Structure formats: C-alpha cells, structure tokens
Amino acid sequence: MKTYEGKRTIDGLQVTVDGAPLSEHYEVKRYTTYGFEWTYEGDSPKQLALAILVDHLGDQQKAITLADPFMKSVVANLNNDWTLTSAEIDAAIK
C-alpha cells in the first residue's frame, strides 16, 4: 500500500509518494504549468489529482477520466498538510 503526503513548507509545496517526490505527470496531460495545489477546485489541484491517480492506478486513460471528479471530491477538500493511502484513494474512486 502506498502513502501520498502533501505539506506546505517555507520552501513551498512538497508532495511525496512513499517518501519520494511525486511526478506531475505532465507527459500524460498538462492542466497547468504551475505545479501542484490543493484545498480548492482548479487546474493545479486537478494536476495533483491526475498525478496521484496515474501513480496509484497505473492506467493513464482512467486517471485522466477520474482526475476531475477526484479533484472535486478529494483534493479540493484536503488540509494544508495531508496524507492519503491507497485504500482511501480506492474508496474515493469507487
């Protein structure tokens, strides 16, 4: 099971998967050029949703399809510092 974490630090935003930086996955689809964000609905939170789903699902097309609803139901509602497990992601996309 993977663990995804996001933190707001003095050096900016950090998003990791199992402690390693999470790729923005711009090669799959680019919603923004500004990187990740969360706590609201928009292009940067949608990029985070896509990146989490690409990594979690391993299916680029399914991740693109689910990115907007996952952004609205999960990413937009994350706290400043957050943790998501694979089980929580699976529950959210069912």
QUIZI-V111072 format. One line per field, one symbol per residue. phi: phi as a letter, one per 30 degrees, with the letter a starting at -180 (. if undefined). burial: # if it has 9 or more other C-alpha atoms within 8 Angstrom, else .. Layout:
BEGIN
phi=???
burial=???
END
This chain:
BEGIN
phi=.cbcbbbcbdcjdbbbbhicedddhdddaccaccidaaiaclddddddeedddddddibdddddddedddeddcddcddecbbbcedddeddcd
burial=..######....#####....#.##....#....##.##.#..###########..#..#..##.###.#########.###.###..#..#..
END
